[in-house]
Amino acid sequence: MNNQQNHPQRVTSDLVDKVLSQPSTESEQQTQPQKLPDRLLERLWLKMAEMYGHRWTANFGERADPEGAWANVLKGLTGQHLANGLNALVDKGEEYDWPPPANVFRALCLEVPGLPTEDDAWGQALRGTYGHLAVKIAAEATGTYDLRTSRLDDRSLRKVFSRNYAIVRARAAMGKPLDGEIPKAIEHQQKTPMQVQFAHSHREARDLITAQGLPTDPKQARALLLAKMGICRGGQAHG
């Protein structure tokens, strides 16, 4: 069995772009598309059948279904996104010997070559050494001071950074400028930057107390402090 039978047919990026990256009037008119436009879905179906042959048609059918899973899972994507996904299938031919399901293909469409994974980006943001501009932008939106003074297992701050990084990655996948204001999450809309910083500092102080084995209850902490200072409770000055 030759390589053409074992792996998706190799196609050039120019050919993929020519087939899929033309703008779709239907997608431009929909501000919140409910499914992938028929025009793009049909082009994708033809290209997948060309790349995978019987392995595609036997699993997903010879004709695209405008109301099927692929049309719904790929909603919101553009022709350029689909071209990115097809190029990824070509580049990862050994891994995708068989066509992937719709959700996996969607993830491939949104991948941007050269961008660190979220885990790697989180580590870079904490260290302040950025392997890509997208990481730097997401880190600045999160707060570089908070990141430098945080820990790898800080779930609260990781959640904020992950959201910011996801937004910047989406911009990269769409070919848009990476910089620009990142809207705040709804849960933080009522907090000022000072309040957010105060909450973070309070969390750090609490974590430090816990790590040192000190009591978090105010009365217990006061009693421990007085005992270490050799002050008896009866001789304690009252304020």
C-alpha positions as CSV (number, residue, x, y, z in Angstrom):
1,M,0.0,0.0,0.0
2,N,1.5,3.3,-1.0
3,N,1.7,6.5,1.0
4,Q,-1.2,8.1,-0.9
5,Q,-3.4,5.3,0.4
6,N,-2.1,5.5,3.9
7,H,-2.2,9.3,4.5
8,P,-4.4,12.2,3.4
9,Q,-3.5,13.5,-0.1
10,R,-0.8,16.2,0.2
11,V,-2.2,19.5,-1.0
12,T,-0.5,22.9,-1.1
13,S,-1.6,25.8,1.0
14,D,-2.3,27.9,-2.1
15,L,-4.8,25.3,-3.3
16,V,-6.5,25.1,0.0
17,D,-6.8,28.9,0.3
18,K,-8.1,29.1,-3.3
19,V,-10.9,26.6,-2.5
20,L,-11.9,27.9,0.9
21,S,-10.7,31.3,1.9
22,Q,-13.0,33.3,-0.4
23,P,-15.3,35.4,1.6
24,S,-18.9,34.2,2.1
25,T,-21.6,36.8,1.8
26,E,-23.9,34.6,4.0
27,S,-21.4,34.5,6.8
28,E,-20.8,38.2,6.7
29,Q,-24.5,38.9,7.1
30,Q,-24.9,36.8,10.2
31,T,-23.7,38.4,13.3
32,Q,-24.3,35.2,15.4
33,P,-24.3,32.3,12.9
34,Q,-26.1,29.2,14.0
35,K,-24.3,26.9,11.6
36,L,-21.5,26.9,9.0
37,P,-22.7,28.6,5.7
38,D,-23.8,26.0,3.1
39,R,-21.2,27.4,0.6
40,L,-18.3,26.8,2.9
41,L,-19.6,23.4,4.1
42,E,-19.9,22.1,0.5
43,R,-16.4,23.2,-0.3
44,L,-15.0,21.6,2.8
45,W,-16.9,18.3,2.0
46,L,-15.3,18.3,-1.5
47,K,-11.8,18.9,-0.1
48,M,-12.2,16.2,2.6
49,A,-13.4,13.7,0.0
50,E,-10.4,14.6,-2.2
51,M,-8.0,14.1,0.7
52,Y,-9.5,11.0,2.3
53,G,-11.5,9.4,-0.4
54,H,-13.7,6.4,0.9
55,R,-12.5,7.0,4.5
56,W,-14.4,10.3,4.4
57,T,-17.5,9.3,2.5
58,A,-18.0,6.0,4.4
59,N,-18.0,7.8,7.7
60,F,-19.7,11.1,6.9
61,G,-21.5,10.6,3.7
62,E,-21.0,11.7,0.1
63,R,-22.9,14.9,0.4
64,A,-22.8,17.6,3.0
65,D,-25.8,17.9,5.3
66,P,-26.6,21.6,6.0
67,E,-28.4,20.6,9.1
68,G,-25.9,18.0,10.3
69,A,-23.3,17.9,13.1
70,W,-20.5,19.4,11.0
71,A,-22.5,22.4,10.0
72,N,-23.4,23.1,13.6
73,V,-20.0,22.3,15.2
74,L,-18.2,24.5,12.8
75,K,-20.5,27.5,13.2
76,G,-18.8,30.8,13.4
77,L,-15.7,29.7,11.4
78,T,-14.5,31.5,8.3
79,G,-13.0,30.1,5.1
80,Q,-9.6,31.0,6.4
81,H,-10.2,29.0,9.6
82,L,-11.2,26.0,7.4
83,A,-8.0,26.4,5.4
84,N,-6.0,26.4,8.6
85,G,-7.6,23.2,9.6
86,L,-7.0,21.5,6.3
87,N,-3.4,22.6,6.3
88,A,-3.0,21.1,9.8
89,L,-4.4,17.8,8.6
90,V,-1.7,17.8,5.8
91,D,1.1,18.8,8.2
92,K,0.0,16.1,10.7
93,G,-0.7,13.4,8.2
94,E,0.7,10.6,10.3
95,E,-1.6,11.5,13.2
96,Y,-4.6,12.1,11.0
97,D,-4.5,9.0,8.8
98,W,-8.3,8.9,9.2
99,P,-10.5,12.0,9.1
100,P,-11.1,13.5,12.5
101,P,-14.5,14.2,14.1
102,A,-16.0,17.6,13.7
103,N,-15.0,18.9,17.2
104,V,-11.3,17.9,16.6
105,F,-11.3,19.5,13.2
106,R,-12.7,22.7,14.7
107,A,-9.8,22.8,17.2
108,L,-7.3,22.4,14.3
109,C,-9.0,25.2,12.5
110,L,-8.4,27.5,15.5
111,E,-4.7,26.5,16.0
112,V,-2.1,29.0,15.1
113,P,1.4,27.7,14.3
114,G,4.1,29.0,16.7
115,L,1.7,29.8,19.5
116,P,2.5,28.2,22.8
117,T,0.0,25.8,24.4
118,E,-2.0,27.3,27.3
119,D,0.2,25.4,29.9
120,D,3.4,26.7,28.3
121,A,2.0,30.2,28.0
122,W,1.0,30.2,31.7
123,G,4.5,29.2,32.7
124,Q,6.0,31.9,30.6
125,A,3.6,34.5,32.0
126,L,4.6,33.6,35.6
127,R,8.3,33.9,34.7
128,G,7.8,37.1,32.7
129,T,9.7,35.5,29.7
130,Y,7.4,35.5,26.6
131,G,7.9,33.1,23.8
132,H,5.3,34.9,21.7
133,L,3.7,38.3,21.5
134,A,0.3,36.7,22.3
135,V,1.5,35.5,25.7
136,K,2.8,39.0,26.5
137,I,-0.5,40.7,25.6
138,A,-2.5,38.2,27.6
139,A,-0.1,38.6,30.6
140,E,-0.3,42.4,30.5
141,A,-4.1,42.1,30.4
142,T,-4.0,39.8,33.4
143,G,-1.5,41.9,35.4
144,T,2.2,41.3,35.2
145,Y,2.7,42.1,38.9
146,D,0.0,39.6,40.0
147,L,1.6,37.0,37.7
148,R,5.2,37.5,39.0
149,T,4.0,37.2,42.6
150,S,1.7,34.2,42.0
151,R,2.2,30.4,41.9
152,L,1.8,27.8,39.3
153,D,-1.2,26.3,41.0
154,D,-3.1,29.7,41.5
155,R,-6.4,28.6,40.0
156,S,-8.1,32.0,40.3
157,L,-5.4,33.9,38.4
158,R,-5.0,31.0,35.9
159,K,-8.7,31.3,35.0
160,V,-8.3,35.0,34.3
161,F,-5.1,34.5,32.2
162,S,-6.6,31.5,30.3
163,R,-9.6,33.7,29.3
164,N,-7.3,36.5,28.1
165,Y,-5.0,34.1,26.3
166,A,-8.0,32.4,24.6
167,I,-9.2,35.8,23.3
168,V,-5.7,36.7,21.9
169,R,-5.4,33.2,20.3
170,A,-8.8,33.7,18.6
171,R,-7.6,37.0,17.2
172,A,-4.5,35.3,15.8
173,A,-6.6,32.5,14.3
174,M,-8.8,35.1,12.6
175,G,-5.7,37.0,11.3
176,K,-6.6,40.1,13.3
177,P,-4.2,42.3,15.3
178,L,-3.3,40.7,18.6
179,D,-3.3,43.9,20.6
180,G,-6.3,45.9,21.7
181,E,-8.4,46.1,24.8
182,I,-9.6,42.8,26.2
183,P,-13.1,43.2,27.7
184,K,-13.3,42.2,31.3
185,A,-15.2,39.1,32.4
186,I,-18.7,39.7,33.8
187,E,-17.8,38.6,37.2
188,H,-15.1,41.3,37.5
189,Q,-17.2,44.2,36.0
190,Q,-18.1,45.6,39.4
191,K,-14.6,45.5,40.8
192,T,-12.0,48.3,40.4
193,P,-8.4,47.4,39.7
194,M,-7.6,48.3,43.3
195,Q,-10.3,45.9,44.6
196,V,-9.0,43.2,42.4
197,Q,-5.4,43.8,43.6
198,F,-6.6,43.8,47.2
199,A,-8.4,40.5,46.8
200,H,-5.2,39.0,45.3
201,S,-3.0,40.4,48.1
202,H,-5.5,39.0,50.7
203,R,-5.3,35.6,49.0
204,E,-1.5,35.7,49.0
205,A,-1.4,36.6,52.7
206,R,-3.8,33.8,53.6
207,D,-1.9,31.3,51.6
208,L,1.4,32.4,53.3
209,I,-0.2,32.0,56.8
210,T,-1.5,28.5,55.9
211,A,1.9,27.4,54.5
212,Q,3.6,28.5,57.7
213,G,1.2,26.5,59.8
214,L,-0.1,29.6,61.6
215,P,-3.8,29.8,62.8
216,T,-6.1,31.7,60.6
217,D,-8.6,32.5,63.4
218,P,-7.9,36.0,64.7
219,K,-8.3,35.0,68.4
220,Q,-6.0,32.0,68.1
221,A,-3.4,34.1,66.2
222,R,-3.5,36.8,68.9
223,A,-3.1,34.2,71.7
224,L,-0.1,32.6,69.9
225,L,1.6,36.0,69.4
226,L,1.1,36.9,73.1
227,A,2.5,33.6,74.2
228,K,5.6,34.0,72.0
229,M,6.1,37.5,73.5
230,G,5.8,36.1,77.0
231,I,2.8,38.2,77.9
232,C,0.3,36.7,80.2
233,R,-3.4,37.2,79.3
234,G,-4.0,38.8,82.7
235,G,-1.3,41.4,82.2
236,Q,-2.4,42.3,78.7
237,A,-3.2,45.9,78.0
238,H,-6.6,46.5,76.6
239,G,-7.1,49.1,73.8
